[in-house]
Each structure stands twice: as C-alpha cells, then as structure tokens.
C-alpha cells in the first residue's frame, strides 16, 4: 500500500513504505489532544478516554488536530496522488502513530453510486448512494474498528472488547482477527443465531447476555477496565469516530469536492451522523470545501429515542426496541448528543420510519439499482421519500444516501420484503400464459 507519510523534517512524501518508528504523526503534533464537548475543557491524549476527567461526561471527548499544520502538508492535490484507496489515505487526519500496525484487511474506498433511475422514481433532482457494504465485514462500522484495532496494537494490548449489536459486533470480530487480537464480545440473548455464528467463525469469544443492549455494553466496559482490554465501543471511544469520519472525506473526493445539498444517514447510536458532520466541518476548516451539507438522521419508529428527544426538545429517554432493523435497534443510544448537535448545526432534522417503509425501500433499491442492503440502510431511502412527500426536502435537492451495510446477512428481512417466489410445474404450456401476462404488464 502507498501512504502519505512524513519525514523527520515534517515534509510530505508519497511512498510505498510504512513510517519508521520515529516518524509518528502524534510526535509531529498533528493530533493536539482531546476536548470535552460538554464542558469545553481540553486535555492531552488520554490513554483511557471514555470519561471527561473534568465533568465526568461519558462519550463526550473529541479528538482535536493542528489544522494549520495539516493544511500545510496535506491538500486535495496531494490526496489525489496517494495510491491507496483505503481509509489510511487520510492518515494525517487520524489518531494513530503510523501505518505499521494497521489491520491487514483493507477498509474504506467504497463506491459512490450515481442513482439516476432511483432519483427519477422518487422525484428528486439527484441521488448518490455511498455503499458501505463493500467493507470487509459488510458495514461502515469497519472504519471505526480499524482505528480501534490499530490503537490496541500501538498500546500493546492483546484483547479487544465491545458490547454492540448488529454490524458493530461483527466488525470488531473481523478487524480484531485481522489485527491478530483476541476479541471478546457481548451481545444480547435475542441476537440472531446466524449472526452469532458469524462472530464465532472469527474466533471471537462471544457471550449472549440475558439483558438489554445497554447491559451488554456495560459488561464490556467493566471488562475493559478490570482486565486492561481495549474498549472498542463506538459511541464512547472518541478515536473510533475518527475512523467513521473518513466516509465524509471519501464522499468529498468522489464528488470532486462538490458538496451535496442533503446527506441522509440511518441512526442507531448516532455516531455515524456525528462523524459525517465532523468530517465535513474539518474539510471546511481546511478550506477544501466552501459550504456544509444539511444532515438528516433517520431512525426506525420502533427504536427512535433520538428522534423523539429532538422533536420534544429534551434528553433521550431509553426505549425497548421493537424493529426488524437490528442495526438500528438501539434503545439507549450513547452518542445522541453529538448526533443531535450535528443535525442542529446543519439546520437538518430527524425522521422516523416504519418497518414496512424500510422493507419497501429494500425492494425498491434492489429493483431500481441492483443494490442489496439491510433494513437499517434502506431506512435512508425510506426517510428521504417521507420527507419529500412532506415537503421537508426540496425536490430540486442533490442528495447522498449513506448505506451503512449490505443485505446478504439479512435474509429473513429480504424474505419479508419480497414474499416467496412462484412455484410451477415443469410444463411450458402452463408457463406460457403466466409469462404472457407478465410481458403485457411491462411498460417502457
């Protein structure tokens, strides 16, 4: 792989070699420290950064960089000369010490699809889809877990742990295995057996917790503290958001630095929404773009505590999830404050969609684009369609739909969305009238 790295003088160079031990980004001071988004206090790079040392807020710390220095050594032109398509092309903007200890699996570089036919069908000027199902475990969660695995190795820790549902757990298992780490995962007892089997295939130690998602999360946090494991829970480890923000940088590059009017993001924990906003905000600070997009966060109606809190202008109240979209089934989201702040700052909004709307959107995406996604990803299209009908998104808008995960792991939802295939006898005379009717129904 080729990386944009730095010599001891601080000057940039494009090279196929990984940085030497002395050539670390942290040593160059590009990462300036952490800031609490609740109390505003600044700190150095804390090894354990789950809590703010001053106000005690959980998951409120955010990585800060020396953007003036970054702007001197990294430009869109230099990015264009960087050969690797993986997220490590943005190494300068990530809180790792170099490329020496990154996982072997390549994360990032996912396609941006221009969905002209879909835009025409739903009645909006332009739609692009950022298809994150091409990542190693099939989801956007790999971006954050690539950072977690790298930092665990840099800190000399052999075990990665998290308590997450859906895509997050599989991502931790896959990236942990790729980095040669032991992985201990906590999932709820009602997690799909097929999903648990995939976790076990990676060699992870998996515990099915007879309790809520939040209780599984808390067990992993306690284990990280008790045994000195690396805590890879997305919403409370500030370094993982930095990996997730690379989706924004890729979008900007793929769109030739044009900023879309609207970006629609499915929301469970809220981290991806916050990460997209941070990425675009950084690019604005660096002078790479001249405006910011409007963000829309979409939740499942059966697991919409952030949407409800935003509508009622209050803090989040945990709920018991009731949705088939397991990637959105987060009843007590830990990153809701940053997600809400991103929506407010962008003059955006939240929406909530039904399971039926997500299933219909899954079917539409498959038929119009040949794109297989999970119900949680289809929520982006379902949310856009609802907001178009309500007049909350202009039909003249240019829109990016972030599709966090692929659909091949979600066969039960696919069966529900489509119904069964027809069964026929091996008799062409019986088949002919059926196909004749089908042809008659087609219009071009």
Order of alpha helices (4+ residues) and beta strands (2+ residues): beta-beta-beta-beta-beta-alpha-alpha-beta-alpha-beta-alpha-beta-alpha-beta-alpha-beta-alpha-beta-alpha-alpha-beta-alpha-beta-alpha-alpha-beta-alpha-alpha-beta-alpha-alpha
